[in-house]
Amino acid sequence: MDESRSQVIDRKNTVISSLTGVLVPIHRYAEIRTKFYNLLEWSIKPEPNTININVPELHWRELLTGEEDEKKINILEGVVALVLINRLEIYRCGYYLTHKIQKTFKGDEKMLGTLWLELLESLKPKIENEMIIPVMDGFDKNMVRKFSQLVKGMDVMRAAGHEQSISLKHSENILGEVFYADSFNSIFTQVADLISGLRQLSDISREGKELTDYKKRLLMISKKLESAIVGDDGVKAMVLNGKTQSPCK
């Protein structure tokens, strides 16, 4: 999983906060991981009979720093093809964050707790019959509280005999309270980060922001992901005190 926060999209300093997850089947994990590294063969084998262990981290905000745009585009196209060919599912949710909403959610200005709950809700059809191992990119105490505490709380409620009070049915099939990974050493968090960046670009384009020629090319790559997204990939406006808070109002 990867969380992201977009650039300002209007004069009221509204931003978009989103959470993106990529579902990778365990029985194909090693196979797909190898296919990912095949995309980096140019770095892994820079010369005949050589191996470069320190392959670059593929991170949206600093993608292949110093490399030409064409190489970056080829990598992003390869990652998208990896998702589509292997039929990986993408889960994504987001909210418009106005100044008022960020004040209301003080301590969780990105609304990560709410986004995490929404992502779990969208996974309901999966966790009914399968087990999910959630892996989050990055690690800090605030993030742990937002993600792990929710799952732990449901486990405690079950242990206390109040399973009927848990709205997320079959949440016992979420294995572990959430694991955390440094994306430098975790390639699927890199995949989630790149997909998150591409879809964030789609958000920005939808809001009418002007894109450079390079980003217009990335937008075309992002559109290819739409068939892999479970749900509508919608960014929602938050309702406070019966009034919708959105960038338009």
KEPA-478355 format. One record per residue (C-alpha): residue number from 1; residue in three letters; x, y, z. Coordinates in pm, 1 decimal. Layout:
i = NUM aa = ALA X = X Y = Y Z = Z
...
//
This chain:
i = 1 aa = MET X = 0.0 Y = 0.0 Z = 0.0
i = 2 aa = ASP X = 102.1 Y = 359.6 Z = -51.1
i = 3 aa = GLU X = -47.8 Y = 687.3 Z = 66.5
i = 4 aa = SER X = -11.7 Y = 1010.0 Z = -124.7
i = 5 aa = ARG X = -111.5 Y = 1373.2 Z = -104.2
i = 6 aa = SER X = -149.5 Y = 1576.4 Z = -421.9
i = 7 aa = GLN X = -45.1 Y = 1928.7 Z = -500.6
i = 8 aa = VAL X = -292.8 Y = 2211.8 Z = -433.4
i = 9 aa = ILE X = -576.7 Y = 2191.5 Z = -686.6
i = 10 aa = ASP X = -763.1 Y = 2518.0 Z = -626.1
i = 11 aa = ARG X = -739.4 Y = 2864.7 Z = -472.2
i = 12 aa = LYS X = -868.8 Y = 2736.4 Z = -138.7
i = 13 aa = ASN X = -560.0 Y = 2517.1 Z = -94.7
i = 14 aa = THR X = -760.8 Y = 2198.4 Z = -138.5
i = 15 aa = VAL X = -547.5 Y = 1886.2 Z = -182.7
i = 16 aa = ILE X = -630.5 Y = 1523.0 Z = -250.0
i = 17 aa = SER X = -527.4 Y = 1254.5 Z = -2.5
i = 18 aa = SER X = -541.1 Y = 896.6 Z = -128.4
i = 19 aa = LEU X = -449.4 Y = 540.5 Z = -37.9
i = 20 aa = THR X = -358.3 Y = 285.7 Z = -304.9
i = 21 aa = GLY X = -319.6 Y = -89.2 Z = -265.7
i = 22 aa = VAL X = -204.6 Y = -358.7 Z = -509.7
i = 23 aa = LEU X = -325.9 Y = -712.5 Z = -441.4
i = 24 aa = VAL X = -55.9 Y = -970.9 Z = -520.9
i = 25 aa = PRO X = -150.0 Y = -1342.2 Z = -497.0
i = 26 aa = ILE X = 86.8 Y = -1519.3 Z = -257.0
i = 27 aa = HIS X = 116.5 Y = -1827.4 Z = -479.1
i = 28 aa = ARG X = 252.0 Y = -1604.6 Z = -761.0
i = 29 aa = TYR X = 450.7 Y = -1362.0 Z = -547.1
i = 30 aa = ALA X = 798.5 Y = -1493.4 Z = -635.0
i = 31 aa = GLU X = 715.9 Y = -1527.2 Z = -1003.3
i = 32 aa = ILE X = 586.3 Y = -1170.1 Z = -1036.2
i = 33 aa = ARG X = 872.2 Y = -1035.4 Z = -824.9
i = 34 aa = THR X = 1118.0 Y = -1188.3 Z = -1075.4
i = 35 aa = LYS X = 928.5 Y = -1023.3 Z = -1361.4
i = 36 aa = PHE X = 968.5 Y = -690.0 Z = -1185.6
i = 37 aa = TYR X = 1344.3 Y = -732.4 Z = -1165.0
i = 38 aa = ASN X = 1348.2 Y = -817.5 Z = -1534.6
i = 39 aa = LEU X = 1242.4 Y = -455.4 Z = -1591.7
i = 40 aa = LEU X = 1566.6 Y = -349.0 Z = -1423.9
i = 41 aa = GLU X = 1797.3 Y = -578.6 Z = -1619.0
i = 42 aa = TRP X = 1974.5 Y = -273.6 Z = -1765.6
i = 43 aa = SER X = 2081.1 Y = -180.1 Z = -1410.0
i = 44 aa = ILE X = 2132.2 Y = -529.2 Z = -1269.7
i = 45 aa = LYS X = 2364.5 Y = -627.5 Z = -1557.9
i = 46 aa = PRO X = 2532.9 Y = -300.4 Z = -1658.8
i = 47 aa = GLU X = 2811.3 Y = -489.9 Z = -1837.5
i = 48 aa = PRO X = 2874.8 Y = -853.8 Z = -1938.1
i = 49 aa = ASN X = 2961.7 Y = -1082.3 Z = -1644.9
i = 50 aa = THR X = 2878.0 Y = -813.9 Z = -1387.1
i = 51 aa = ILE X = 2603.2 Y = -780.1 Z = -1126.6
i = 52 aa = ASN X = 2485.4 Y = -457.9 Z = -965.6
i = 53 aa = ILE X = 2319.6 Y = -541.8 Z = -632.4
i = 54 aa = ASN X = 2220.8 Y = -180.7 Z = -559.5
i = 55 aa = VAL X = 1952.3 Y = -139.4 Z = -823.7
i = 56 aa = PRO X = 1770.1 Y = 196.7 Z = -812.4
i = 57 aa = GLU X = 1454.9 Y = 238.4 Z = -606.0
i = 58 aa = LEU X = 1161.0 Y = 318.6 Z = -830.1
i = 59 aa = HIS X = 995.8 Y = 604.8 Z = -647.5
i = 60 aa = TRP X = 742.2 Y = 837.9 Z = -809.7
i = 61 aa = ARG X = 880.4 Y = 1167.4 Z = -680.4
i = 62 aa = GLU X = 1241.9 Y = 1082.5 Z = -764.5
i = 63 aa = LEU X = 1202.8 Y = 836.0 Z = -1048.0
i = 64 aa = LEU X = 1544.4 Y = 744.9 Z = -1191.8
i = 65 aa = THR X = 1697.6 Y = 1081.9 Z = -1109.0
i = 66 aa = GLY X = 1937.3 Y = 1191.4 Z = -1380.9
i = 67 aa = GLU X = 1801.2 Y = 949.6 Z = -1641.6
i = 68 aa = GLU X = 1629.6 Y = 1059.3 Z = -1962.5
i = 69 aa = ASP X = 1250.7 Y = 1085.2 Z = -1976.8
i = 70 aa = GLU X = 1229.6 Y = 798.9 Z = -2225.7
i = 71 aa = LYS X = 1383.5 Y = 557.1 Z = -1975.4
i = 72 aa = LYS X = 1137.6 Y = 669.6 Z = -1707.1
i = 73 aa = ILE X = 845.7 Y = 626.4 Z = -1945.5
i = 74 aa = ASN X = 966.1 Y = 277.6 Z = -2043.9
i = 75 aa = ILE X = 987.3 Y = 176.1 Z = -1677.2
i = 76 aa = LEU X = 636.9 Y = 305.2 Z = -1601.3
i = 77 aa = GLU X = 497.0 Y = 128.8 Z = -1907.6
i = 78 aa = GLY X = 670.2 Y = -189.6 Z = -1792.0
i = 79 aa = VAL X = 521.2 Y = -164.3 Z = -1441.9
i = 80 aa = VAL X = 172.7 Y = -103.9 Z = -1582.8
i = 81 aa = ALA X = 214.0 Y = -401.5 Z = -1818.6
i = 82 aa = LEU X = 324.6 Y = -611.2 Z = -1519.6
i = 83 aa = VAL X = -1.4 Y = -524.2 Z = -1343.0
i = 84 aa = LEU X = -224.2 Y = -583.7 Z = -1645.6
i = 85 aa = ILE X = -63.6 Y = -902.4 Z = -1780.0
i = 86 aa = ASN X = -63.9 Y = -1063.7 Z = -1435.4
i = 87 aa = ARG X = -415.8 Y = -937.6 Z = -1360.1
i = 88 aa = LEU X = -320.1 Y = -770.7 Z = -1036.2
i = 89 aa = GLU X = -603.4 Y = -581.1 Z = -873.5
i = 90 aa = ILE X = -571.7 Y = -217.2 Z = -768.1
i = 91 aa = TYR X = -772.7 Y = -76.5 Z = -477.0
i = 92 aa = ARG X = -780.9 Y = 298.4 Z = -430.3
i = 93 aa = CYS X = -975.1 Y = 560.4 Z = -239.0
i = 94 aa = GLY X = -928.0 Y = 931.0 Z = -182.0
i = 95 aa = TYR X = -1073.2 Y = 1248.7 Z = -32.0
i = 96 aa = TYR X = -1064.1 Y = 1616.6 Z = -107.7
i = 97 aa = LEU X = -903.5 Y = 1786.7 Z = 189.6
i = 98 aa = THR X = -1014.3 Y = 2144.0 Z = 244.6
i = 99 aa = HIS X = -866.9 Y = 2360.1 Z = 519.0
i = 100 aa = LYS X = -1179.3 Y = 2301.3 Z = 730.0
i = 101 aa = ILE X = -1154.3 Y = 1923.6 Z = 698.9
i = 102 aa = GLN X = -787.0 Y = 1925.9 Z = 795.3
i = 103 aa = LYS X = -874.7 Y = 2126.6 Z = 1106.0
i = 104 aa = THR X = -1157.8 Y = 1883.9 Z = 1187.2
i = 105 aa = PHE X = -928.9 Y = 1582.6 Z = 1153.7
i = 106 aa = LYS X = -647.9 Y = 1736.3 Z = 1355.2
i = 107 aa = GLY X = -390.6 Y = 1467.3 Z = 1425.3
i = 108 aa = ASP X = -492.3 Y = 1280.9 Z = 1110.5
i = 109 aa = GLU X = -496.6 Y = 1562.0 Z = 855.9
i = 110 aa = LYS X = -447.6 Y = 1317.7 Z = 569.4
i = 111 aa = MET X = -749.2 Y = 1112.8 Z = 690.5
i = 112 aa = LEU X = -540.1 Y = 796.0 Z = 670.8
i = 113 aa = GLY X = -757.2 Y = 618.9 Z = 928.6
i = 114 aa = THR X = -1071.4 Y = 682.4 Z = 723.3
i = 115 aa = LEU X = -900.3 Y = 588.4 Z = 397.7
i = 116 aa = TRP X = -768.2 Y = 263.4 Z = 549.0
i = 117 aa = LEU X = -1117.3 Y = 168.0 Z = 667.1
i = 118 aa = GLU X = -1256.3 Y = 240.0 Z = 320.1
i = 119 aa = LEU X = -987.7 Y = 28.8 Z = 157.9
i = 120 aa = LEU X = -1071.6 Y = -261.2 Z = 390.3
i = 121 aa = GLU X = -1440.7 Y = -222.0 Z = 307.7
i = 122 aa = SER X = -1361.9 Y = -251.9 Z = -62.8
i = 123 aa = LEU X = -1172.8 Y = -575.4 Z = 14.4
i = 124 aa = LYS X = -1477.8 Y = -740.1 Z = 172.5
i = 125 aa = PRO X = -1539.0 Y = -980.0 Z = -119.9
i = 126 aa = LYS X = -1177.0 Y = -1095.7 Z = -92.4
i = 127 aa = ILE X = -1147.1 Y = -1144.6 Z = 282.5
i = 128 aa = GLU X = -1465.8 Y = -1349.4 Z = 292.6
i = 129 aa = ASN X = -1278.3 Y = -1648.6 Z = 150.1
i = 130 aa = GLU X = -911.9 Y = -1547.6 Z = 144.6
i = 131 aa = MET X = -650.2 Y = -1414.5 Z = 384.1
i = 132 aa = ILE X = -495.1 Y = -1072.8 Z = 325.1
i = 133 aa = ILE X = -148.8 Y = -967.3 Z = 442.1
i = 134 aa = PRO X = -140.5 Y = -585.8 Z = 440.1
i = 135 aa = VAL X = 201.1 Y = -427.4 Z = 378.0
i = 136 aa = MET X = 239.5 Y = -50.2 Z = 410.5
i = 137 aa = ASP X = 515.4 Y = 158.4 Z = 256.2
i = 138 aa = GLY X = 710.6 Y = 342.1 Z = 523.4
i = 139 aa = PHE X = 702.8 Y = 342.4 Z = 901.1
i = 140 aa = ASP X = 631.0 Y = 605.8 Z = 1162.6
i = 141 aa = LYS X = 443.9 Y = 594.7 Z = 1492.3
i = 142 aa = ASN X = 154.2 Y = 803.4 Z = 1368.3
i = 143 aa = MET X = 101.3 Y = 577.1 Z = 1068.6
i = 144 aa = VAL X = 112.3 Y = 266.4 Z = 1288.2
i = 145 aa = ARG X = -162.6 Y = 409.8 Z = 1506.1
i = 146 aa = LYS X = -383.7 Y = 473.9 Z = 1203.9
i = 147 aa = PHE X = -335.3 Y = 134.3 Z = 1038.6
i = 148 aa = SER X = -241.2 Y = -128.9 Z = 1295.3
i = 149 aa = GLN X = -461.0 Y = -9.6 Z = 1578.8
i = 150 aa = LEU X = -775.9 Y = -55.3 Z = 1370.7
i = 151 aa = VAL X = -701.6 Y = -421.1 Z = 1300.9
i = 152 aa = LYS X = -588.3 Y = -483.6 Z = 1657.8
i = 153 aa = GLY X = -909.9 Y = -325.9 Z = 1787.1
i = 154 aa = MET X = -1123.3 Y = -567.6 Z = 1584.1
i = 155 aa = ASP X = -919.7 Y = -862.2 Z = 1717.1
i = 156 aa = VAL X = -973.4 Y = -741.3 Z = 2073.7
i = 157 aa = MET X = -1348.6 Y = -708.3 Z = 2016.0
i = 158 aa = ARG X = -1364.2 Y = -1065.8 Z = 1886.6
i = 159 aa = ALA X = -1166.4 Y = -1189.2 Z = 2186.0
i = 160 aa = ALA X = -1413.5 Y = -1010.6 Z = 2414.2
i = 161 aa = GLY X = -1705.9 Y = -1187.4 Z = 2248.1
i = 162 aa = HIS X = -1835.6 Y = -885.4 Z = 2056.3
i = 163 aa = GLU X = -1773.2 Y = -1005.3 Z = 1702.3
i = 164 aa = GLN X = -2131.0 Y = -910.5 Z = 1608.5
i = 165 aa = SER X = -2044.6 Y = -545.6 Z = 1672.6
i = 166 aa = ILE X = -1769.7 Y = -538.7 Z = 1408.8
i = 167 aa = SER X = -1900.3 Y = -386.2 Z = 1086.5
i = 168 aa = LEU X = -1620.3 Y = -535.5 Z = 874.4
i = 169 aa = LYS X = -1716.2 Y = -901.0 Z = 848.8
i = 170 aa = HIS X = -1443.6 Y = -1165.0 Z = 817.5
i = 171 aa = SER X = -1182.5 Y = -916.0 Z = 937.3
i = 172 aa = GLU X = -1014.4 Y = -1210.8 Z = 1113.9
i = 173 aa = ASN X = -877.1 Y = -1293.1 Z = 768.6
i = 174 aa = ILE X = -653.7 Y = -985.6 Z = 778.2
i = 175 aa = LEU X = -327.7 Y = -1155.7 Z = 873.8
i = 176 aa = GLY X = -120.5 Y = -945.0 Z = 1111.7
i = 177 aa = GLU X = -201.3 Y = -595.5 Z = 1235.4
i = 178 aa = VAL X = -25.4 Y = -454.4 Z = 921.4
i = 179 aa = PHE X = 336.3 Y = -502.4 Z = 821.9
i = 180 aa = TYR X = 559.8 Y = -210.1 Z = 726.8
i = 181 aa = ALA X = 835.6 Y = -205.7 Z = 467.3
i = 182 aa = ASP X = 1112.1 Y = 21.0 Z = 348.3
i = 183 aa = SER X = 1031.0 Y = 54.4 Z = -20.1
i = 184 aa = PHE X = 1400.1 Y = 45.4 Z = -111.8
i = 185 aa = ASN X = 1398.1 Y = -325.8 Z = -19.8
i = 186 aa = SER X = 1033.9 Y = -402.9 Z = -101.4
i = 187 aa = ILE X = 955.8 Y = -400.1 Z = -469.9
i = 188 aa = PHE X = 576.5 Y = -428.2 Z = -447.3
i = 189 aa = THR X = 560.1 Y = -114.4 Z = -234.2
i = 190 aa = GLN X = 751.5 Y = 47.8 Z = -520.3
i = 191 aa = VAL X = 487.3 Y = -79.0 Z = -761.4
i = 192 aa = ALA X = 213.1 Y = 63.6 Z = -537.0
i = 193 aa = ASP X = 397.6 Y = 396.4 Z = -517.6
i = 194 aa = LEU X = 429.2 Y = 426.8 Z = -895.5
i = 195 aa = ILE X = 64.0 Y = 335.9 Z = -949.0
i = 196 aa = SER X = -34.1 Y = 584.4 Z = -680.4
i = 197 aa = GLY X = 163.4 Y = 855.4 Z = -859.9
i = 198 aa = LEU X = 10.8 Y = 776.1 Z = -1196.9
i = 199 aa = ARG X = -344.0 Y = 781.5 Z = -1059.1
i = 200 aa = GLN X = -268.2 Y = 1101.5 Z = -869.6
i = 201 aa = LEU X = -174.2 Y = 1252.3 Z = -1204.8
i = 202 aa = SER X = -515.0 Y = 1143.4 Z = -1337.2
i = 203 aa = ASP X = -676.3 Y = 1321.8 Z = -1040.8
i = 204 aa = ILE X = -487.8 Y = 1642.5 Z = -1118.0
i = 205 aa = SER X = -580.9 Y = 1623.3 Z = -1486.4
i = 206 aa = ARG X = -947.2 Y = 1568.6 Z = -1398.3
i = 207 aa = GLU X = -939.3 Y = 1887.8 Z = -1190.4
i = 208 aa = GLY X = -833.2 Y = 2082.4 Z = -1499.1
i = 209 aa = LYS X = -471.4 Y = 2148.0 Z = -1402.7
i = 210 aa = GLU X = -234.6 Y = 2210.8 Z = -1692.3
i = 211 aa = LEU X = 16.8 Y = 1931.7 Z = -1757.7
i = 212 aa = THR X = 356.3 Y = 1942.1 Z = -1922.2
i = 213 aa = ASP X = 408.8 Y = 1737.3 Z = -2239.3
i = 214 aa = TYR X = 599.7 Y = 1480.2 Z = -2032.4
i = 215 aa = LYS X = 314.9 Y = 1446.2 Z = -1781.2
i = 216 aa = LYS X = 62.1 Y = 1420.2 Z = -2063.5
i = 217 aa = ARG X = 249.8 Y = 1109.8 Z = -2178.6
i = 218 aa = LEU X = 238.3 Y = 972.9 Z = -1823.1
i = 219 aa = LEU X = -134.9 Y = 1043.1 Z = -1814.5
i = 220 aa = MET X = -183.2 Y = 812.5 Z = -2113.5
i = 221 aa = ILE X = 3.4 Y = 540.2 Z = -1922.3
i = 222 aa = SER X = -218.5 Y = 599.2 Z = -1617.7
i = 223 aa = LYS X = -533.6 Y = 550.8 Z = -1825.2
i = 224 aa = LYS X = -420.7 Y = 196.9 Z = -1909.5
i = 225 aa = LEU X = -460.2 Y = 104.9 Z = -1540.1
i = 226 aa = GLU X = -832.1 Y = 172.6 Z = -1529.8
i = 227 aa = SER X = -927.0 Y = -185.8 Z = -1616.9
i = 228 aa = ALA X = -727.8 Y = -314.0 Z = -1316.5
i = 229 aa = ILE X = -893.9 Y = -83.7 Z = -1062.1
i = 230 aa = VAL X = -1154.6 Y = -247.5 Z = -840.6
i = 231 aa = GLY X = -1436.8 Y = 1.9 Z = -789.4
i = 232 aa = ASP X = -1455.8 Y = 350.1 Z = -937.1
i = 233 aa = ASP X = -1124.9 Y = 494.3 Z = -814.4
i = 234 aa = GLY X = -1331.3 Y = 789.5 Z = -697.8
i = 235 aa = VAL X = -1210.8 Y = 1085.4 Z = -494.4
i = 236 aa = LYS X = -1486.6 Y = 1186.1 Z = -256.1
i = 237 aa = ALA X = -1594.2 Y = 1504.1 Z = -87.7
i = 238 aa = MET X = -1631.1 Y = 1485.1 Z = 290.1
i = 239 aa = VAL X = -1963.8 Y = 1575.5 Z = 452.2
i = 240 aa = LEU X = -1939.8 Y = 1781.0 Z = 773.1
i = 241 aa = ASN X = -2246.5 Y = 1886.0 Z = 972.5
i = 242 aa = GLY X = -2470.4 Y = 1797.5 Z = 680.8
i = 243 aa = LYS X = -2276.0 Y = 2018.2 Z = 437.0
i = 244 aa = THR X = -2052.4 Y = 1885.5 Z = 165.3
i = 245 aa = GLN X = -1697.6 Y = 2016.9 Z = 181.1
i = 246 aa = SER X = -1549.9 Y = 2007.1 Z = -165.6
i = 247 aa = PRO X = -1319.5 Y = 2225.7 Z = -372.8
i = 248 aa = CYS X = -1621.4 Y = 2363.7 Z = -554.8
i = 249 aa = LYS X = -1795.4 Y = 2506.4 Z = -248.3
//
